[in-house]
Amino acid sequence: MGADEERTDMDPLLAGLLTTLALVVIVAIAAVLITHFALRDTDSTHRAAVLESVAAVIRAIRGKR
């Protein structure tokens, strides 16, 4: 590298934080969309069961049971 050149490398910590933030946002959006599509055209008598099932799917995506 010459004296006049500037380094444009991304800081590894910043890259990790941005990746983690992007992953959290993607999972949150997926959870909202799954809930929206699962509840669409659902009778009110079945909503509790549907929400419990959606919660189980979201927990499985996050890796927690």
N, C-alpha and C positions, 0 to 999 in steps of 0.2 A: 504494500500500500504506500502510495506517495504521500508527501506532506500535505497536499491539497485535497486528498480524497477523504470523504467522510464515511464512517461505518454506518450501515443501515440495517445491521442485524437486529432482530427482535430479541428482547430480553426473554430468556426461557421462563422466568417466573410470570411475566406478563402473558406470554403465550399460553401457559398452563391455566392461568386465571380466566383468560378469554375463552379457552376451550371448555372449561368447567361451566362458565356462565352460559355459553351457547347450549351446552347439554341440558342444563337445568331449564332453560327457556323452551327448548324443544320438547322435553318431557312434560312441562306444564301445558303447553299448547296441545300436545297429544291427549293429555288427560281431559282437558276441556272439550276437545272434539269428540273423544270417545263418549263422554257423558252426554253431550248434546245429541249425537246420533243414536245413542242407546235409549234416551228418553223421548225421542221424537215418535209420535203416534203410539205412545204407551198409555194404557189405561191407568187411572189414578190408583186402582187397587193393586197394580203390579209394580208401581214405582219403587217401593221400598226394596223389593227383591232385586229389581234391576240395578238400583244404586249400590246394593251390597255386592252384586256381581262385578260392577264396574270398579268398585273399591278393591276387590280382590285382584282384578286385572292390573290396576295401577300399582298395587303393592308388588305384584309379580314383576312388573316392568322395572320398578325401583330396586328389586332384589330383596325385599323384606316380606316376611310372611306373618 
